[in-house]
Amino acid sequence: MTKAKNYNRTKIACYLGFITQAIAANFAPLLYLKFHSDYAISWGNIALISTCFFFTQLLVDLFCAKFVDKIGYRTCIVTSEVCSAIGIVGLAFLPELLPNPYVGILISVIIYAIGSGLIEVLCSPIVEACPFDNKEATMSLLHSFYCWGSVGTILVSTVFFALFGIDSWKWLAILLAVIPAVNIYNFATCPIEYLVDEGEGMSIKKLFATPLFWVSLVLMVCSGASELSMSQWASAYAEAALGLSKTLGDLAGPCMFAVAMGICRVIYGKYGEKVDLNKFMVGSGMLCVLCYILASLFSNPLIGLMGCILCGFSVGIMWPGTLSISAKKFPTGGTAMFALLAMAGDLGGSIGPAIVGRITQSAGDNIRTGLAVGMIFPIVLLVMLFVMAKANTNND
């Protein structure tokens, strides 16, 4: 008798995968001031660390769209955890071992960004391929673990530095690397299925030839931009608006933003089967526009901060929701579809904060003006949702 496969092990491995990705995205930025003071790295070069991380993820997204199906899910997802563990540990050692500490940091960032990119592309289709009920709710709950990983990284780092001092950051890097190290075994042994049989998935060319897929891509760009335009500036906003310290600014800004985003994803994960996903996303898009209005147009700092935090809740469903809608619309999209959507989300996450920052600088360092321009992303997202809904109505 064949033993039943335990797909809950697969789900747990993917949960830890998203926590790993959150560590990769959030740990190094907490150390930027330390890198600047200890290694005499200019602020211009410090800023390139984040650019290097996201650009590497974009390249991995493109690689996955073409080659992951040929290499195999398991090999690639195990590699993601190996790269993540090596890169995070490397952050503690390579700056000291190499003649140029900055080169050591960049090498470490590139290595764990490769792992992060593979996680981003593969965990969603791996869970989508499992025989779970209510895939939309499961997908939303899965993506909530990125939020909890972000919150956990910020809180654990804050407590660790308060207890042991920021000079002990290398020990924390080693401790955080235990999570991807353990998850290597989880992914190596859990059951993994494929979305479509080999050779039966839609090609990249066929996806791009489908007009509605371009709507999905724009949805992902706007999802990433709506989320990152606010979250990347949340700390600066909290400090500028309320005069908070750096630590309190991080807790009141990006940390509370991530908490609100995680709560949204957990709520949909629990009650999603009772809610229409399209309507939930339209409501979230409208709330997101309101949040940008509160943060950019109201002079009261508490109202602005409330808009910033609530924005986390409003964007919570956008990324996983777009993945779920696309998976239903293109059931044979396969890994190529998930990889291209992840690339679009990363693109939005890169250009959104950059546009807000550029407008902020042009407006005399007025963050509110930058965020007012950032409002365009949730507005375009709403337009695309109505286009998608109209297409579904015409097909019925």
C-alpha positions in Angstrom: 0.0 0.0 0.0 1.4 3.4 -1.0 1.9 5.8 1.9 -0.2 9.0 1.6 2.0 12.1 0.9 2.1 14.6 3.7 1.7 17.9 1.9 1.6 19.8 5.2 5.4 19.2 5.3 5.6 21.0 1.9 3.6 23.9 3.2 5.8 24.3 6.3 8.9 24.2 4.1 7.4 27.0 2.0 6.5 29.0 5.1 10.1 28.8 6.3 11.2 29.7 2.7 9.3 33.0 2.8 10.7 33.7 6.3 14.2 33.1 4.8 13.4 35.6 2.0 12.3 38.1 4.6 15.6 37.8 6.5 17.5 38.2 3.2 15.5 41.4 2.4 15.5 43.0 5.8 18.6 42.1 7.8 21.4 44.0 5.9 19.5 47.3 5.7 19.4 47.3 9.5 23.2 47.3 9.4 23.8 50.1 6.9 24.9 52.6 9.5 27.3 50.0 11.0 28.7 49.2 7.5 29.2 53.0 6.9 31.1 53.5 10.2 33.1 50.3 10.5 34.1 49.8 6.9 34.1 53.5 5.7 31.7 52.7 2.9 30.2 55.8 1.3 26.4 56.3 1.5 26.3 56.1 -2.3 27.8 52.6 -2.2 25.6 51.7 0.7 22.5 52.5 -1.4 23.9 50.2 -4.2 23.6 47.2 -1.8 19.8 47.2 -2.0 19.9 47.8 -5.8 22.3 44.9 -6.1 19.9 42.7 -4.1 16.8 43.5 -6.2 18.6 43.4 -9.5 20.0 39.9 -8.8 16.4 38.8 -8.0 15.2 40.2 -11.3 17.9 38.2 -13.1 16.9 35.0 -11.2 13.3 35.6 -12.1 14.2 35.7 -15.8 16.4 32.6 -15.4 13.6 30.7 -13.7 11.1 31.5 -16.5 13.4 29.7 -19.0 15.2 26.9 -17.1 13.6 25.9 -13.8 11.3 23.3 -15.4 14.3 21.7 -17.1 16.4 21.6 -13.9 13.5 20.5 -11.6 11.7 22.2 -8.7 13.4 20.2 -5.9 17.0 20.9 -7.1 16.3 24.6 -7.5 14.4 25.1 -4.2 17.1 23.2 -2.2 19.7 25.4 -4.0 17.7 28.5 -2.8 18.1 27.5 0.8 21.8 26.6 0.4 22.5 30.0 -1.2 20.5 31.8 1.4 22.4 30.2 4.3 25.8 30.7 2.7 25.1 34.3 1.8 23.8 35.3 5.2 26.8 33.6 7.0 29.1 35.1 4.3 27.9 38.6 5.4 29.6 37.9 8.8 32.9 36.7 7.4 33.6 37.9 3.9 34.0 41.6 4.7 36.8 40.7 7.1 38.4 38.1 4.9 38.6 40.1 1.7 40.9 43.1 1.2 37.9 45.3 0.3 35.0 44.8 2.9 32.5 46.3 0.4 33.2 43.6 -2.1 32.7 41.0 0.6 29.3 42.5 1.4 28.2 42.6 -2.3 29.3 39.0 -2.9 27.3 37.8 0.2 24.3 39.9 -0.9 24.4 38.4 -4.5 24.6 34.9 -3.1 21.6 35.2 -0.8 19.7 37.3 -3.4 20.0 34.2 -5.7 18.4 32.1 -3.0 15.7 34.8 -2.3 14.8 35.0 -6.0 14.4 31.2 -6.3 12.2 31.2 -3.2 10.1 34.0 -4.6 9.5 32.2 -7.9 9.2 28.6 -6.7 7.3 28.6 -3.4 4.1 29.9 -4.9 3.8 27.2 -7.7 4.9 24.5 -5.3 2.0 25.3 -3.0 -0.3 25.9 -5.9 0.5 22.4 -7.2 -0.4 20.7 -3.9 -3.9 19.3 -3.5 -5.1 21.9 -1.0 -8.7 23.2 -0.8 -9.3 26.8 -1.5 -6.0 27.7 -3.2 -6.5 31.5 -3.0 -6.7 31.4 0.8 -3.7 29.0 1.1 -1.7 31.3 -1.2 -2.6 34.4 0.9 -1.6 32.6 4.2 1.7 31.5 2.6 2.6 35.0 1.7 1.8 36.2 5.2 4.9 34.5 6.4 7.0 37.0 4.5 5.4 39.7 6.6 5.9 37.8 9.9 9.5 37.1 8.8 10.1 40.8 8.2 8.6 41.7 11.6 10.5 39.0 13.3 13.8 40.1 11.7 13.3 43.7 12.8 12.2 42.8 16.4 14.8 40.0 17.0 17.5 42.3 15.7 16.3 45.2 17.8 16.2 43.0 21.0 19.5 41.3 20.2 21.3 44.6 19.6 19.8 46.0 22.9 21.1 43.0 24.9 24.4 42.3 23.3 25.3 45.5 21.4 25.3 46.1 17.6 29.0 45.0 17.5 27.7 41.4 18.0 25.8 41.6 14.7 27.9 38.8 13.1 26.7 36.3 15.7 23.1 37.3 14.9 23.8 36.7 11.2 25.0 33.1 12.0 21.9 32.5 14.1 19.5 33.7 11.4 21.3 31.4 8.8 20.1 28.4 10.9 16.6 28.8 9.4 17.6 28.3 5.7 20.1 25.6 6.8 17.4 23.6 8.5 15.0 24.1 5.6 17.5 22.5 3.2 16.4 19.1 4.7 12.7 20.1 4.6 12.8 20.8 0.9 15.0 17.8 0.2 12.5 15.4 1.7 8.9 16.9 1.4 6.6 15.9 -1.4 6.8 18.3 -4.4 4.4 18.2 -7.4 4.5 20.1 -10.7 1.8 22.5 -11.9 1.8 21.0 -15.4 3.5 18.0 -16.9 6.9 18.6 -18.6 6.4 20.3 -22.0 2.7 21.1 -21.5 3.1 24.5 -19.8 2.6 27.7 -21.8 5.7 29.1 -23.3 7.0 32.6 -22.6 6.1 33.6 -26.2 2.6 32.3 -25.8 2.1 34.1 -22.5 3.2 37.4 -24.0 0.9 36.8 -27.0 -2.1 36.7 -24.6 -3.5 40.3 -24.0 -4.9 39.4 -20.6 -1.5 38.2 -19.4 -0.3 41.8 -19.9 -3.0 42.9 -17.5 -1.7 40.4 -14.9 1.8 41.8 -15.4 0.6 45.4 -14.9 -1.3 44.3 -11.8 1.9 42.8 -10.4 3.9 45.9 -11.2 1.3 48.1 -9.4 1.1 45.6 -6.5 4.9 45.7 -6.0 5.0 49.5 -6.4 2.0 50.2 -4.1 3.6 48.1 -1.4 7.2 49.1 -1.6 6.6 52.8 -2.3 5.0 53.2 1.1 7.0 50.6 3.1 10.4 51.7 1.9 9.6 55.3 3.0 7.7 54.4 6.2 10.7 54.7 8.5 11.7 58.1 7.1 8.1 59.2 7.2 7.7 58.2 10.8 10.9 60.1 11.7 10.1 63.2 9.7 6.4 63.4 10.7 6.6 62.5 14.4 10.3 63.2 15.2 10.8 59.7 16.4 14.3 58.1 16.9 15.6 55.6 14.3 14.6 52.6 16.4 11.1 53.9 17.1 10.8 55.0 13.5 11.5 51.5 12.3 9.0 50.0 14.8 6.3 52.6 14.1 6.9 52.6 10.3 8.0 49.5 8.4 7.4 47.1 11.3 3.8 48.1 11.8 3.3 48.2 8.1 4.4 44.6 7.9 2.2 43.6 10.8 -0.8 45.1 9.1 0.0 43.4 5.8 0.4 40.1 7.6 -2.9 40.5 9.4 -4.7 41.0 6.0 -3.1 37.9 4.5 -4.0 35.8 7.6 -7.6 37.0 7.6 -8.0 36.2 3.9 -6.2 32.9 4.5 -8.8 32.0 7.2 -12.0 33.4 5.6 -11.0 33.6 1.9 -13.5 30.8 0.9 -16.3 33.1 2.0 -15.0 36.1 0.1 -14.9 37.0 -3.6 -11.2 37.6 -4.3 -11.8 40.2 -7.1 -14.1 42.2 -4.8 -11.7 41.9 -1.9 -8.9 43.2 -4.2 -11.0 46.1 -5.4 -11.8 47.1 -1.9 -8.2 46.8 -0.9 -7.2 49.0 -3.9 -9.7 51.7 -2.8 -8.4 51.6 0.8 -4.8 51.9 -0.6 -5.7 55.1 -2.5 -7.3 56.4 0.7 -4.1 55.6 2.7 -1.9 57.4 0.2 -4.3 60.4 0.5 -4.0 60.3 4.3 -0.2 60.1 4.2 0.3 62.7 1.6 -2.4 65.4 2.0 -3.1 65.6 5.7 -0.8 67.7 7.9 -1.7 65.9 11.1 1.2 63.5 11.6 -0.9 60.9 13.5 -3.4 60.7 10.6 -0.5 60.4 8.2 1.1 57.6 10.2 -2.3 55.8 10.4 -2.5 56.0 6.6 1.0 54.6 6.4 0.2 51.6 8.7 -3.2 50.9 7.1 -1.6 50.9 3.7 0.1 47.6 4.9 -3.3 46.1 5.3 -4.5 47.4 2.0 -1.6 46.0 -0.1 -1.6 42.6 1.8 -3.8 40.8 -0.8 -2.4 42.4 -3.9 0.6 40.2 -4.7 -0.8 36.8 -3.6 -4.2 37.7 -5.0 -2.8 38.6 -8.5 -0.9 35.2 -8.4 -4.1 33.4 -7.6 -6.2 35.2 -10.3 -3.5 34.5 -12.9 -3.2 30.8 -11.9 -7.0 30.4 -12.5 -6.9 32.4 -15.7 -3.9 30.6 -17.1 -4.0 27.1 -15.6 -1.2 25.9 -17.9 0.9 29.0 -17.3 3.4 26.9 -15.2 6.6 28.1 -13.8 7.2 30.6 -16.6 4.0 32.5 -15.6 5.0 32.6 -11.9 8.5 33.7 -12.8 7.4 36.5 -15.1 4.8 37.7 -12.5 7.5 37.7 -9.8 9.8 39.7 -12.1 7.0 42.2 -12.7 6.4 42.5 -9.0 10.1 43.1 -8.4 10.2 45.7 -11.2 7.3 47.6 -9.5 9.1 47.3 -6.1 12.2 48.8 -7.7 10.7 51.7 -9.7 8.0 52.7 -7.2 10.2 53.8 -4.3 12.7 55.3 -6.8 9.9 57.5 -8.3 8.7 58.6 -4.8 12.3 59.4 -3.8 13.0 61.4 -7.0 9.8 63.4 -6.6 10.6 63.9 -2.9 14.0 65.3 -3.7 12.6 67.6 -6.5 10.0 68.9 -4.0 12.6 70.0 -1.5 12.8 66.8 0.4 9.0 66.8 1.0 8.0 63.1 1.5 4.3 63.9 1.3 4.6 65.2 -2.3 6.5 62.0 -3.2 3.8 59.8 -1.7 1.1 61.8 -3.5 2.6 60.9 -6.8 2.9 57.3 -5.6 -0.9 57.2 -5.4 -0.9 56.5 -9.2 0.1 52.9 -8.6 -3.0 51.7 -6.7 -5.2 53.8 -9.1 -3.8 51.9 -12.1 -4.2 48.7 -10.2 -7.9 49.4 -9.8 -8.2 50.1 -13.5 -6.6 46.8 -14.3 -8.9 44.9 -11.9 -11.9 46.3 -13.7 -10.4 45.3 -17.1 -9.8 41.8 -15.7 -13.4 41.6 -14.3 -14.8 42.8 -17.6 -12.9 40.2 -19.5 -14.2 37.5 -17.2 -17.8 38.8 -17.7 -17.4 38.7 -21.5 -16.1 35.1 -21.3 -19.0 33.9 -19.2 
